[in-house]
């Protein structure tokens, strides 16, 4: 067996280290090659609103780079010019001020901030999701005879429901719209917050229970696109996607005809079955939709006996319900309905579920379980679940007028 000298062993170790580094670099390049098939849909959208948002991102980034790039370049330049070994560089330890430098240092960032502020002000109003569209594309105003397509969107656990009130049809996990036609979205959620997002169409907009949000957009190109929820909403969040089909006018009419031929009506009973938590639901169509279903979903009163949000607002505006508050409170218990029916979303715990805690460990910030009446622990009983009357403030009418 040959004995290696110290220099030979060092050379061999160095060669082995270089070989491992080379393999790591090759592996990294191979993995990054898999990303070449990914489309940058945010930077290459098909809807005019998304295009304007893309342009805003590019312009803002370019303005900020006007400062960042020179600073980076000058950092390396100064480090090289004023290095210790450069005897030609001027050495001036008493330097403390330069009016010319102060003007440059403060004027350029100030101009950039003014430009960014002006862009933000204009784009905030132009791209307001509640504002109806003024154009279909650059230099292409909306024709006077074109009516926006209304689409009512409900974020369910964990799927998307689309209702077309003008056509009397609905679809699950698939949406279709004709290209170059404005779309007016009405968006809500059945239980928790979600974010409605079609990257090729427009920016994100919240879907919130008990509330309605709006979005106006248009798709300028035909094709199949992907929509998703941009906000974590539970166990099935990662599969809460849907297809967005941008079609020709004839193609959209054919899609509506296919939905009408599906033969499954969407009434309140069907909706209550549909809103139960489920994942990876296949695309489904509904040939008819019960009138006022979306408004009931917004009001959280699809189920029989539930009080709608607008009813509660009306009671508040008229001074409260006085002695009827206890009954009204029971009609407002929306989340507990799922627990009672056995449709509790996975992962729900006390106090959202009303169940006894599974372990004695208490979450940080929770009221200690110090024991209560009847031997029940205070931390294991959800607030308001007792059999006693409602708190006095719910039963007593207000002493004075209250402006809403």
C-alpha positions in Angstrom: 0.0 0.0 0.0 1.5 3.3 -1.1 2.0 5.9 1.6 0.9 9.4 0.5 2.9 12.5 1.4 1.1 15.3 3.2 0.9 17.3 0.0 -0.6 14.4 -1.9 -3.2 13.9 0.8 -4.1 17.6 0.8 -4.4 17.6 -3.0 -6.7 14.5 -2.9 -8.9 16.0 -0.2 -9.1 19.3 -2.2 -10.0 17.3 -5.3 -12.8 15.5 -3.4 -14.2 18.7 -2.1 -14.2 20.3 -5.5 -16.0 17.2 -6.9 -18.7 17.3 -4.2 -19.2 21.1 -4.9 -19.5 20.4 -8.6 -22.1 17.7 -8.0 -24.1 20.1 -5.8 -24.0 22.8 -8.5 -25.1 20.3 -11.1 -27.9 19.1 -8.9 -29.0 22.6 -8.3 -29.0 23.4 -12.0 -31.0 20.3 -12.7 -33.6 21.1 -10.2 -33.9 24.7 -11.3 -34.4 23.4 -14.8 -37.7 22.0 -13.7 -38.9 25.5 -13.1 -38.6 26.4 -16.8 -42.1 25.0 -17.4 -43.7 27.4 -14.9 -45.5 30.4 -16.3 -45.1 33.8 -14.7 -48.8 34.5 -15.0 -48.7 37.5 -12.7 -46.2 39.2 -15.0 -47.9 37.9 -18.1 -51.6 38.2 -17.4 -54.6 38.2 -19.9 -56.9 40.7 -18.2 -56.6 44.5 -18.5 -56.9 45.1 -14.8 -54.1 42.5 -14.1 -52.0 44.1 -16.9 -52.3 47.5 -15.2 -51.4 46.0 -11.9 -48.4 44.4 -13.6 -47.3 47.7 -15.1 -47.6 49.3 -11.7 -45.3 46.7 -10.1 -42.7 47.2 -12.9 -42.8 51.0 -12.7 -42.5 51.0 -8.9 -39.6 48.5 -9.0 -37.8 50.6 -11.7 -38.2 53.8 -9.7 -36.8 52.1 -6.6 -33.9 50.6 -8.6 -32.9 54.2 -9.5 -31.5 54.4 -6.0 -30.6 50.8 -5.2 -28.5 50.1 -8.3 -26.3 53.3 -8.0 -25.8 52.7 -4.3 -24.7 49.1 -4.9 -22.4 50.2 -7.7 -20.9 53.1 -5.7 -20.3 50.8 -2.7 -18.0 48.5 -4.8 -16.4 51.6 -6.5 -15.6 53.3 -3.2 -14.3 50.1 -1.7 -11.9 49.6 -4.6 -10.8 53.2 -5.0 -10.2 53.9 -1.3 -8.6 50.6 -0.5 -5.5 50.7 1.8 -3.1 49.8 -1.0 -4.2 52.6 -3.3 -1.8 55.4 -2.7 -3.3 57.5 -5.5 -6.6 58.0 -3.7 -7.1 61.3 -1.9 -6.8 61.1 1.8 -8.8 63.8 3.6 -9.6 62.9 7.2 -11.0 66.4 7.9 -13.8 66.1 5.3 -17.2 66.6 6.9 -19.6 68.3 4.4 -20.4 68.7 0.7 -23.3 70.8 -0.5 -23.2 69.1 -3.9 -23.5 65.6 -2.3 -26.3 66.7 0.0 -28.3 68.0 -2.9 -27.9 64.8 -4.8 -28.5 62.5 -1.8 -31.8 64.3 -0.9 -33.2 65.4 -4.2 -33.2 62.1 -6.1 -35.0 60.1 -3.3 -37.4 63.0 -2.9 -38.3 63.0 -6.6 -38.7 59.2 -6.5 -41.1 59.4 -3.4 -43.1 62.1 -5.2 -43.4 59.9 -8.3 -44.4 56.8 -6.3 -46.9 58.8 -4.4 -48.5 60.1 -7.6 -48.6 56.7 -9.1 -50.1 55.2 -5.9 -52.8 57.9 -5.8 -53.8 57.5 -9.4 -53.7 53.7 -9.4 -55.6 53.4 -6.1 -58.6 55.1 -7.7 -58.2 53.7 -11.2 -57.8 50.1 -10.0 -60.4 50.3 -7.2 -62.1 46.8 -7.3 -65.4 48.5 -6.5 -65.2 50.9 -9.4 -66.9 49.8 -12.6 -64.5 49.4 -15.6 -64.1 52.4 -17.9 -62.3 50.4 -20.7 -61.8 46.9 -22.0 -58.2 47.5 -23.0 -55.9 50.5 -23.7 -57.6 52.8 -26.1 -60.6 50.5 -26.2 -63.6 52.0 -24.2 -66.5 49.8 -23.3 -69.2 50.0 -26.0 -72.5 51.5 -24.9 -74.5 48.4 -25.7 -72.3 46.0 -23.7 -73.7 45.0 -20.3 -71.4 43.6 -17.6 -71.8 39.9 -16.7 -72.8 39.5 -13.1 -71.3 36.6 -11.2 -72.1 35.8 -7.6 -69.2 34.0 -5.8 -69.5 32.1 -2.6 -66.4 30.7 -0.9 -67.3 27.4 0.7 -65.2 24.9 2.8 -63.3 24.1 0.6 -64.6 24.9 -2.9 -66.0 27.8 -4.9 -69.6 28.3 -5.9 -70.5 30.6 -8.9 -74.0 31.8 -9.5 -75.1 33.5 -12.7 -78.4 35.3 -11.8 -79.0 36.5 -15.3 -78.9 33.0 -16.7 -80.3 31.1 -13.8 -77.4 28.6 -13.6 -74.6 27.9 -11.2 -71.3 25.9 -11.2 -69.0 24.5 -8.6 -65.2 24.9 -8.9 -65.5 26.2 -12.5 -66.3 29.6 -13.8 -66.8 30.7 -17.4 -67.0 34.1 -19.0 -66.9 35.6 -22.5 -63.7 37.4 -23.4 -63.7 41.1 -23.8 -66.9 41.4 -21.7 -66.8 43.3 -18.3 -67.4 41.0 -15.3 -69.1 42.3 -12.1 -68.4 40.0 -9.2 -70.3 39.9 -5.9 -68.3 37.9 -3.4 -69.0 36.4 0.0 -68.0 33.5 2.2 -70.1 30.9 4.0 -67.9 30.5 7.1 -64.4 32.0 7.3 -62.3 34.5 5.4 -60.9 33.6 2.0 -59.3 35.5 -0.8 -60.7 35.2 -4.4 -57.8 35.4 -6.8 -57.5 34.7 -10.5 -53.9 35.9 -11.2 -54.5 36.3 -15.0 -57.6 38.4 -14.4 -57.1 40.8 -11.5 -55.8 41.2 -8.0 -57.0 39.5 -4.8 -60.2 40.4 -3.1 -61.4 39.2 0.3 -64.4 36.9 0.6 -65.9 37.4 4.1 -68.9 35.8 5.9 -71.8 38.2 6.5 -70.4 40.7 4.1 -70.3 41.3 0.3 -67.2 42.5 -1.6 -67.1 43.5 -5.2 -64.7 43.2 -8.1 -64.8 44.5 -11.6 -62.5 42.9 -14.2 -62.3 41.7 -17.8 -60.4 38.9 -19.6 -59.0 40.0 -22.9 -57.7 36.6 -24.1 -59.4 33.2 -24.5 -58.1 30.2 -22.7 -58.2 28.2 -19.5 -56.8 29.8 -16.4 -56.6 28.9 -12.7 -58.2 30.6 -9.7 -57.5 30.0 -6.1 -57.8 31.1 -2.5 -54.9 33.3 -1.4 -55.7 33.0 2.3 -55.3 30.0 4.6 -58.8 28.8 5.6 -58.3 25.3 7.1 -57.4 21.8 6.2 -58.6 21.8 2.6 -57.0 25.2 1.7 -54.4 23.7 -0.6 -57.1 22.1 -2.8 -59.4 25.1 -2.9 -58.8 25.9 -6.6 -61.1 26.4 -9.5 -60.9 26.7 -13.3 -61.6 30.0 -15.1 -62.6 29.5 -18.7 -62.4 32.6 -21.0 -64.5 31.7 -24.0 -65.9 33.2 -27.2 -69.5 34.5 -27.0 -70.7 31.3 -28.7 -68.5 29.2 -26.4 -70.0 30.9 -23.4 -73.6 30.3 -24.6 -72.7 26.6 -25.1 -71.3 26.5 -21.6 -74.5 28.0 -20.2 -76.6 25.5 -22.2 -74.5 22.6 -20.8 -75.1 23.9 -17.3 -78.9 24.1 -17.9 -78.9 20.5 -19.2 -77.2 19.3 -16.0 -80.7 18.8 -14.4 -79.7 19.5 -10.8 -81.4 22.5 -9.2 -79.6 24.6 -6.6 -82.1 25.4 -3.8 -81.5 26.1 -0.2 -81.5 22.5 0.8 -78.9 21.7 -1.9 -76.8 24.6 -0.8 -76.8 23.5 2.8 -75.5 20.1 1.7 -73.0 21.7 -0.6 -71.5 24.0 2.1 -70.5 21.1 4.3 -66.7 20.9 4.5 -65.2 18.7 1.7 -62.1 18.7 -0.4 -61.2 18.2 -4.0 -64.8 18.4 -5.2 -65.3 17.7 -8.9 -66.8 20.3 -11.2 -70.6 20.3 -11.0 -73.3 22.3 -12.7 -76.8 23.4 -11.6 -79.6 23.9 -14.0 -81.5 26.4 -11.9 -80.9 28.6 -8.8 -83.4 29.5 -6.2 -84.1 33.2 -6.1 -82.4 35.2 -3.4 -80.0 32.4 -2.5 -76.8 34.6 -2.7 -78.4 37.3 -0.6 -79.3 34.7 2.0 -75.7 33.4 1.9 -74.5 36.9 2.5 -76.9 37.3 5.4 -75.9 33.9 6.9 -79.6 32.9 6.9 -79.8 30.1 4.3 -80.8 27.6 7.0 -84.4 27.7 8.2 -85.0 29.8 11.3 -81.7 31.8 11.0 -81.8 35.5 11.4 -80.3 37.4 8.5 -77.7 40.0 9.1 -79.8 42.8 7.6 -82.6 41.8 9.9 -80.3 42.3 12.9 -79.2 45.6 11.5 -82.8 46.7 11.2 -83.5 45.7 14.8 -80.4 47.7 16.0 -81.5 50.8 14.0 -85.0 50.7 15.6 -83.6 50.6 19.1 -83.2 46.8 19.9 -85.7 44.0 20.4 -86.0 44.4 24.2 -87.6 41.2 25.7 -87.3 39.3 22.4 -83.5 39.5 22.5 -83.1 36.0 24.0 -84.9 34.4 21.1 -83.1 36.6 18.6 -79.8 35.5 20.1 -80.6 31.9 19.5 -81.4 32.7 15.9 -78.0 34.4 15.5 -76.0 31.3 16.6 -74.6 30.5 13.2 -71.3 28.7 13.9 -72.9 26.3 16.5 -75.3 25.0 13.9 -72.5 23.1 12.2 -71.5 21.5 15.5 -75.0 20.4 16.2 -75.4 18.9 12.8 -72.1 17.1 12.9 -70.5 19.2 10.1 -67.8 20.8 12.2 -64.7 21.7 10.1 -61.7 19.5 10.9 -59.3 21.1 13.4 -62.0 23.2 15.2 -61.5 23.3 19.0 -63.0 25.0 22.0 -64.5 27.6 22.1 -65.4 27.5 18.4 -66.7 23.9 18.6 -68.3 23.9 22.1 -66.6 20.6 22.9 -64.8 19.7 26.0 -61.1 20.3 25.6 -59.1 17.1 24.6 -56.2 17.9 27.0 -55.6 19.8 30.2 -53.1 22.1 28.5 -54.5 25.6 28.1 -53.6 27.9 25.2 -51.7 31.0 26.0 -53.9 33.9 27.1 -57.0 31.7 27.9 -59.0 32.2 31.1 -57.9 29.6 33.7 -60.2 26.7 34.3 -60.8 27.4 38.0 -64.0 25.4 38.3 -67.5 26.7 38.1 -71.1 26.0 39.1 -72.2 22.4 39.0 -68.6 21.1 38.9 -68.1 22.3 35.4 -64.8 23.9 34.5 -65.1 27.4 33.2 -62.7 26.8 30.4 -64.6 23.8 29.1 -68.0 25.5 28.6 -68.4 27.9 25.7 -69.6 31.4 26.5 -73.4 31.8 26.3 -74.1 28.1 26.3 -75.9 28.1 29.7 -79.6 27.7 30.2 -80.0 31.0 32.0 -81.4 34.2 30.5 -79.5 36.4 28.2 -77.3 39.1 29.6 -79.3 42.2 30.8 -77.8 44.4 28.2 -79.5 42.3 25.5 -82.9 42.6 27.0 -82.9 46.2 28.1 -83.8 48.8 25.4 -81.3 51.6 25.0 -81.8 54.7 27.2 -81.2 57.2 24.5 -81.1 57.5 20.7 -78.2 55.9 19.0 -77.0 57.1 15.5 -75.8 54.4 13.1 
